[in-house]
């Protein structure tokens, strides 16, 4: 049997190692009795952990080729000179795996393999033959070679302070393939974000410094190339993911200064372009023609945190990966420059727009392209633009897009907040079609509405009351305006009088009632024995004005 196992190992490896060490019991790697023959494996040994055996490496371990059919837990450091074959379970804990073979090495297995710290010291060829995740740091040494081999290589992000990274790269190395960079975003609201890969795009609100220094109107929809900052809005906790070649080497970003008003002009929204945290105080991070300061918005303190290079401040000297930041130019040759040596390993938090998860409702329009608008159920509905809580909608790059708007007095396409629901809240929005193909309007997050309220969508063009969260229609004309109003309505008991707030269960018709209409548009002549649903009560005020009231009956 020992001979057959040796042959099986050599069949999957191009590297021949001397002895085969097989785990015969579960236990510590560095205990001789764990293995047969009874000796701790060394760099010239192949290692087999059979099904049913669990080995733990809490210190330093080394081997040639390793095949894990059982379980290996690695809170320590494991150095591998041959193939790394995982058919069972590899638990990386917070440990390190170093690959330092002098010939071809491969990482194989039937499913994704998780690593914490991963060090490539192979100067010949180290390649994936399976998807891999990095939860800690991926490092390369001078002359090392690595290929994703078209498999997914993901830097995982599981919290604002825990994101996989790529360490400072050496002068000479070869990395072939793409990475997938995740960025955990905490809470609903607007977030200052950046992109770390060169081919993937992130639709976000970018800032245009040339917009006459007005911080409230200088935003345009962009796709966030690395180094450019932007704002995105989320409904709640989410993980942003981008895939492509990662940003590497020295990066220089020229800054814009369009005026001489040093209160409003010269502000540039940049972002950390690397898949790693960076240190602003590093000699490899330089600022010229600026105030030497960066600013990041902190929702908790409702203020900008700042850091002045080399001096300190209320923020920190480390910028998290994916974090956008403001800096101000004071002359026309201003720039920010950074390099590989500015990368650091840190638990620097990714700052977010809010300190708690805010329940939110999202309205999404899909018609051959994508538009969406967000508003939350915690905040005040406002008629005027408020830069602290409102934001413009995100649109597709297509010029032949159907557009989804909210309405406001100053014609901004807004995201409205609603902090407190008191009785009936109405949110109007309308659609301007640019295609006669089917349109789908989808509402998500309606479960965030308090249980003692009910929602209904009113089609202002047809008068239809809609109680489904997906609306599909096909415009008959490009001039057709489909306007809707989302009502969030306080539930009432059967027979409750909306007009004066008193219960009238025995009253059949209001004295000044003109008409009752149900959610299907049918006229109801009495409010006795009304079934559960949404109704419109139309009545005449003493002044002769006709008024509509909406009633929800459980």
C-alpha positions in Angstrom: 0.0 0.0 0.0 2.8 2.4 0.8 4.3 1.8 -2.6 1.0 2.4 -4.4 0.5 5.7 -2.5 4.0 6.9 -3.5 3.2 6.1 -7.1 -0.1 8.0 -6.9 1.7 11.1 -5.5 4.4 11.1 -8.1 1.7 10.8 -10.8 0.3 14.3 -10.0 3.6 16.0 -9.4 6.5 16.8 -11.7 8.8 16.9 -8.7 10.2 13.7 -7.1 10.7 13.8 -3.3 12.4 11.2 -1.2 10.2 9.8 1.5 6.5 9.7 2.0 5.2 10.8 5.4 1.6 9.7 6.1 -0.4 11.0 9.0 -1.5 7.9 10.9 -3.2 9.8 13.7 -4.7 13.3 14.2 -2.4 15.6 16.1 0.4 18.1 15.9 2.5 18.4 12.7 5.7 18.7 14.7 5.1 15.5 16.7 6.9 12.4 15.3 4.2 10.0 16.3 1.7 11.8 14.0 3.5 10.3 11.0 4.6 7.1 9.5 7.5 6.5 9.3 7.8 8.1 12.7 9.6 11.4 11.9 8.5 15.0 11.4 8.4 15.8 7.6 11.2 17.9 6.1 11.6 19.7 2.7 12.6 16.5 0.9 9.5 14.5 2.1 6.1 14.2 0.4 3.2 14.4 2.8 -0.2 12.7 2.8 -3.0 13.4 5.2 -5.6 10.7 4.7 -9.3 11.0 5.0 -10.3 11.0 8.6 -7.1 12.4 9.9 -6.7 16.1 11.1 -3.3 17.6 11.5 -2.5 21.1 13.0 0.6 23.1 12.4 1.0 25.7 15.1 4.7 26.5 14.5 6.9 26.1 11.5 6.5 23.2 9.1 8.0 22.2 5.8 7.5 19.6 3.1 7.9 18.7 -0.6 4.6 17.9 -2.2 1.6 17.8 0.1 -1.8 16.0 -0.5 -4.6 16.8 1.9 -7.4 14.3 1.8 -8.3 14.8 5.4 -7.8 18.1 7.3 -4.9 20.4 7.8 -5.3 23.4 10.1 -2.5 26.0 9.7 -2.2 28.8 12.2 1.5 28.6 11.8 3.9 28.8 8.8 4.0 26.0 6.2 6.7 26.0 3.6 5.9 23.9 0.5 8.5 23.0 -2.2 6.3 20.8 -4.4 2.6 20.7 -5.4 -0.1 21.7 -3.0 -3.1 19.4 -3.5 -6.2 19.9 -1.4 -8.9 17.2 -1.9 -10.1 17.5 1.7 -10.1 20.5 4.0 -7.4 23.1 4.4 -8.1 25.6 7.2 -5.8 28.6 6.9 -6.6 30.2 10.2 -4.3 33.3 10.3 -1.3 31.3 9.1 1.1 31.6 6.2 1.9 29.2 3.3 5.2 29.8 1.5 5.9 28.3 -1.9 9.6 28.2 -2.5 10.1 25.4 -5.0 12.9 25.4 -7.5 10.8 23.8 -10.2 7.1 24.0 -11.4 4.6 24.2 -8.5 0.8 23.9 -8.8 -2.1 24.5 -6.4 -4.8 21.9 -7.1 -8.1 20.7 -5.8 -11.8 20.2 -6.7 -13.0 23.4 -5.0 -11.8 26.9 -4.0 -8.9 26.9 -1.6 -8.7 29.6 1.1 -5.4 31.2 2.2 -4.6 33.8 4.8 -1.0 34.8 4.1 0.5 33.5 0.8 4.1 34.0 -0.1 5.5 33.2 -3.6 9.3 32.5 -3.6 9.2 30.3 -6.7 11.4 31.8 -9.5 10.3 29.2 -12.1 6.5 28.7 -12.1 3.8 28.8 -9.5 0.3 28.5 -10.9 -3.3 27.9 -9.8 -5.2 24.9 -11.0 -8.2 25.9 -8.8 -9.8 29.1 -7.6 -8.1 30.7 -4.6 -9.1 33.3 -2.0 -6.7 35.5 0.0 -7.9 36.7 3.4 -4.6 38.2 4.6 -1.6 39.2 2.4 -0.3 37.9 -0.9 3.5 38.6 -1.3 6.1 38.0 -4.0 9.8 38.0 -3.7 12.4 39.3 -6.2 12.2 37.2 -9.4 9.2 35.1 -8.3 6.6 34.0 -10.9 2.9 33.5 -10.4 0.0 32.8 -12.7 -3.7 32.6 -12.0 -4.0 30.3 -15.0 -7.4 31.9 -15.7 -8.7 30.8 -12.3 -10.4 33.2 -9.9 -7.9 34.8 -7.5 -9.9 36.8 -5.0 -8.9 39.2 -2.3 -11.7 38.7 0.2 -13.2 41.4 2.3 -15.3 40.4 5.3 -15.5 43.6 7.3 -14.5 47.3 7.1 -11.1 46.3 8.7 -10.5 42.8 7.2 -9.7 42.8 3.5 -7.1 40.7 1.6 -4.3 42.6 0.1 -1.2 42.5 -2.2 2.0 43.6 -0.5 4.7 45.9 -2.0 5.9 44.2 -5.1 9.7 43.7 -5.7 11.7 45.2 -8.5 11.5 42.0 -10.5 8.5 39.6 -10.6 6.0 38.1 -13.0 2.3 38.1 -12.2 0.0 36.8 -14.9 -3.8 37.0 -14.7 -6.5 39.0 -13.1 -7.5 39.5 -9.5 -11.0 40.0 -8.0 -10.9 42.7 -5.4 -13.7 42.8 -2.8 -14.5 45.8 -0.6 -16.9 45.3 2.3 -19.1 48.3 2.7 -20.9 48.8 6.0 -24.3 50.4 6.3 -26.8 52.2 4.0 -26.1 55.6 2.5 -23.4 57.3 0.5 -19.8 56.0 0.6 -16.5 57.5 -0.7 -15.1 54.7 -2.9 -12.3 53.9 -5.3 -11.3 51.2 -7.8 -8.2 49.0 -7.7 -8.3 47.3 -11.1 -7.7 48.8 -14.5 -10.4 47.2 -16.7 -13.4 46.9 -14.4 -15.7 49.9 -14.0 -17.7 51.1 -11.0 -20.6 53.4 -11.8 -20.4 56.2 -9.2 -20.7 60.0 -8.8 -17.4 61.6 -9.6 -16.5 65.2 -8.7 -15.7 67.8 -11.3 -13.5 70.5 -9.8 -14.1 72.8 -12.7 -17.7 73.3 -11.7 -16.9 76.7 -10.3 -16.0 75.4 -6.9 -19.6 74.5 -6.0 -19.3 71.3 -4.0 -23.1 70.6 -4.4 -23.3 70.7 -8.2 -19.9 69.4 -9.3 -20.8 65.7 -9.6 -21.1 63.7 -12.8 -21.7 60.0 -13.4 -18.4 58.2 -14.0 -16.8 54.8 -14.1 -14.0 55.3 -11.5 -10.6 54.5 -13.1 -8.0 53.7 -10.4 -7.0 56.7 -8.4 -10.3 58.6 -9.1 -12.7 58.8 -6.1 -16.4 58.8 -6.2 -19.6 58.3 -4.3 -21.9 55.3 -4.4 -25.1 54.6 -2.5 -26.0 51.3 -0.9 -29.2 50.0 0.6 -27.3 48.2 3.4 -24.2 46.1 4.1 -22.8 45.0 0.8 -19.6 43.8 -0.8 -18.4 45.6 -3.9 -16.4 43.4 -6.3 -14.2 44.3 -9.3 -12.2 42.0 -11.5 -9.2 42.8 -13.8 -5.5 43.5 -13.8 -4.6 45.2 -10.5 -2.9 48.6 -10.2 0.8 48.4 -9.6 3.9 50.5 -9.7 4.3 54.2 -9.3 1.1 56.3 -9.8 1.0 60.0 -10.4 -2.3 62.0 -10.4 -2.3 65.6 -11.6 -4.7 67.9 -9.7 -7.1 70.5 -11.0 -7.3 74.1 -9.9 -9.9 76.2 -11.8 -10.2 79.3 -9.6 -8.8 81.3 -6.9 -11.5 80.9 -4.2 -9.5 78.7 -1.8 -12.6 77.9 0.1 -14.3 76.1 -2.8 -11.8 75.8 -5.6 -9.0 73.2 -6.1 -10.8 70.3 -4.4 -10.0 67.0 -6.0 -11.6 63.6 -5.1 -8.9 60.9 -5.3 -8.8 57.3 -4.1 -6.3 54.7 -3.0 -5.6 52.8 -6.3 -3.8 49.8 -4.9 -5.2 46.5 -3.5 -3.5 47.4 -0.2 -3.6 50.0 2.5 -1.1 52.9 1.9 0.7 55.2 4.3 0.4 58.9 3.6 3.5 59.5 5.7 5.6 57.1 3.7 8.5 58.8 1.6 6.9 56.9 -1.3 3.7 59.0 -1.0 4.4 62.6 -2.0 2.2 65.7 -2.5 3.2 68.8 -4.4 1.3 72.1 -4.8 -1.3 71.0 -2.3 -2.1 71.7 1.4 -0.5 68.3 2.2 -3.8 67.3 3.7 -6.4 64.6 3.0 -10.0 64.5 4.2 -12.5 61.7 4.7 -16.1 62.1 5.8 -17.0 60.5 9.1 -20.8 60.1 9.6 -20.5 59.5 13.3 -19.0 62.9 14.1 -20.8 64.5 11.1 -17.5 66.1 10.1 -14.5 65.6 7.9 -11.5 63.8 9.5 -8.2 65.1 8.3 -4.5 64.2 8.2 -1.6 66.4 7.3 1.3 64.5 5.9 4.1 64.3 8.4 2.2 66.2 11.1 -0.9 64.3 12.2 -4.6 65.1 12.5 -8.0 63.7 13.4 -7.9 60.9 10.8 -5.0 58.5 10.4 -1.9 58.2 8.3 -3.2 55.0 6.6 -5.7 55.0 3.7 -7.7 51.8 3.4 -7.9 50.1 0.0 -10.9 51.3 -1.9 -11.1 54.5 0.2 -11.6 57.8 -1.6 -10.4 61.1 -0.1 -10.4 64.8 -0.7 -7.2 66.9 -1.2 -6.9 70.5 -2.3 -4.6 71.9 -5.0 -3.1 75.4 -4.4 -1.3 75.8 -7.7 -1.7 74.6 -11.3 1.1 72.1 -11.1 -0.2 70.2 -8.1 0.0 66.4 -8.0 -0.2 63.4 -5.7 2.3 60.6 -6.3 2.6 57.2 -4.7 4.5 54.0 -5.1 4.8 50.4 -4.1 6.8 51.3 -1.0 3.8 53.3 0.4 1.9 50.0 0.9 1.4 48.8 4.5 -0.4 46.1 6.3 -3.0 47.6 8.5 -6.5 47.2 9.9 -7.3 50.8 8.8 -11.1 51.0 8.6 -13.0 51.8 5.5 -15.0 54.8 6.4 -18.6 54.7 5.7 -21.5 57.2 5.3 -23.4 55.9 8.4 -22.5 54.1 11.6 -25.6 51.9 11.5 -27.5 50.1 8.9 -30.3 52.4 7.7 -33.4 50.6 6.2 -33.8 51.7 2.7 -36.1 51.3 -0.3 -34.7 51.0 -3.8 -36.6 51.7 -7.0 -35.0 50.2 -10.1 -36.0 50.7 -13.7 -34.8 48.2 -16.3 -35.4 48.9 -20.0 -32.4 47.5 -22.1 -30.2 49.4 -19.6 -30.2 50.3 -16.0 -31.3 53.2 -13.9 -32.0 53.3 -10.2 -32.9 55.7 -7.4 -32.7 55.2 -3.7 -34.4 56.7 -0.8 -34.6 55.5 2.9 -37.3 55.2 5.4 -35.4 57.2 8.0 -35.1 60.9 7.3 -37.3 63.8 6.3 -38.8 64.2 2.9 -37.6 67.5 1.6 -38.8 69.6 -1.3 -35.4 71.3 -1.8 -32.0 69.8 -2.5 -30.0 69.0 0.6 -26.3 67.9 -0.1 -26.1 66.1 3.2 -28.9 63.6 2.4 -29.8 63.9 -1.3 -28.0 62.5 -4.2 -28.4 62.2 -8.0 -29.5 59.0 -9.6 -27.0 56.7 -11.2 -27.4 56.1 -14.9 -26.1 53.8 -17.6 -23.6 55.1 -20.2 -26.2 54.6 -23.0 -27.6 57.8 -24.5 -30.7 55.8 -25.5 -31.8 55.1 -22.0 -35.2 55.4 -20.4 -34.9 57.7 -17.4 -36.2 57.4 -13.9 -36.7 60.6 -11.9 -38.0 61.9 -8.7 -39.6 65.3 -8.7 -38.3 68.4 -6.8 -38.9 72.1 -7.0 -35.4 72.8 -8.3 -35.3 70.1 -10.9 -32.7 68.0 -9.3 -33.0 64.3 -9.9 -32.9 63.4 -6.3 -32.6 60.7 -3.7 -35.0 61.6 -0.9 -34.6 60.7 2.8 -37.5 60.1 5.1 -36.6 60.1 8.8 -40.0 59.7 10.5 -43.2 58.2 9.2 -46.1 60.0 10.8 -49.2 59.3 8.7 -49.2 59.2 4.9 -45.9 59.7 3.0 -45.9 60.1 -0.8 -42.9 59.6 -3.0 -43.5 60.7 -6.6 -41.4 59.4 -9.5 -41.8 59.3 -13.2 -40.4 57.6 -16.3 -39.4 59.1 -19.6 -39.1 56.3 -22.1 -36.4 56.2 -24.8 -37.4 52.8 -26.2 -40.7 51.1 -26.9 -39.5 47.8 -25.5 -40.9 46.4 -22.2 -40.0 48.3 -19.1 -39.8 46.7 -15.6 -40.0 48.8 -12.5 -38.9 46.9 -9.3 -39.1 48.0 -5.7 -36.9 46.3 -3.1 -36.6 46.9 0.6 -40.4 47.4 1.2 -40.1 45.0 4.2 -38.2 47.8 5.9 -41.5 49.7 6.2 -42.9 49.5 9.9 -45.5 46.8 10.4 -48.2 49.3 11.3 -47.9 50.9 7.8 -48.9 49.7 4.4 -47.6 50.7 1.0 -49.4 51.1 -2.4 -48.3 52.4 -5.8 -50.7 54.7 -7.6 -50.4 55.1 -11.4 -51.2 58.7 -11.9 -51.9 58.3 -15.6 -54.3 55.4 -15.4 -55.6 55.8 -11.8 -54.7 52.2 -11.0 -53.7 51.2 -7.5 -50.8 48.7 -7.6 -49.9 46.4 -4.7 -47.2 44.3 -6.4 -43.5 45.3 -6.1 -42.8 44.6 -9.8 -44.5 46.7 -12.5 -44.1 45.8 -16.2 -45.4 48.0 -19.0 -44.6 48.7 -22.6 -44.8 52.4 -23.7 -46.9 53.2 -26.8 -45.1 56.4 -27.5 -41.7 58.0 -26.6 -43.7 61.0 -25.4 -45.7 58.9 -22.9 -45.1 59.9 -19.3 -45.7 57.2 -16.8 -45.9 58.8 -13.4 -46.3 56.9 -10.2 -46.6 57.7 -6.5 -45.5 55.4 -3.8 -47.7 55.9 -0.7 -46.6 54.7 2.7 -49.8 54.8 4.7 -50.8 54.3 8.3 -53.1 51.3 8.7 -56.6 52.1 10.1 -59.3 49.9 11.6 -62.4 49.1 9.6 -64.8 52.0 9.6 -62.3 54.5 11.0 -63.2 58.0 9.9 -60.2 59.6 8.1 -61.9 63.0 7.9 -62.1 63.8 11.6 -60.2 61.0 13.3 -63.2 59.3 15.1 -64.4 55.8 14.7 -67.8 55.5 13.0 -68.4 51.7 12.6 -72.2 52.2 12.2 -72.0 55.2 9.9 -72.8 54.2 6.4 -72.0 57.3 4.4 -70.0 60.4 5.3 -72.0 63.6 5.2 -69.7 65.3 2.7 -68.5 62.1 1.0 -68.6 62.2 -2.7 -67.2 58.8 -3.7 -65.2 55.8 -2.4 -62.9 54.0 -4.9 -61.2 50.7 -4.2 -57.6 49.7 -5.3 -59.0 48.4 -8.7 -60.7 51.7 -9.5 -64.2 50.4 -8.7 -66.7 52.8 -7.0 -67.8 51.7 -3.6 -71.0 53.3 -2.3 -70.7 52.6 1.5 -67.9 52.0 4.0 -69.8 49.3 5.8 -68.3 45.8 5.6 -65.3 47.0 3.6 -62.8 44.2 3.0 -59.1 44.6 3.6 -57.4 46.8 1.1 -56.6 50.4 0.0 -59.4 52.8 -0.7 -59.6 56.4 -1.9 -62.2 58.6 -0.2 -63.1 61.7 -2.2 -65.0 64.3 -0.2 -66.0 68.0 -0.5 -64.7 70.5 1.9 -66.9 73.4 3.0 -65.0 75.7 0.6 -66.1 73.5 -2.3 -62.7 72.0 -2.9 -62.6 68.2 -3.6 -60.0 66.4 -1.5 -58.7 62.8 -1.7 -57.9 60.7 1.3 -56.4 57.2 1.3 -57.6 54.6 3.8 -55.9 51.2 4.5 -58.2 48.6 6.0 -56.7 45.3 7.4 
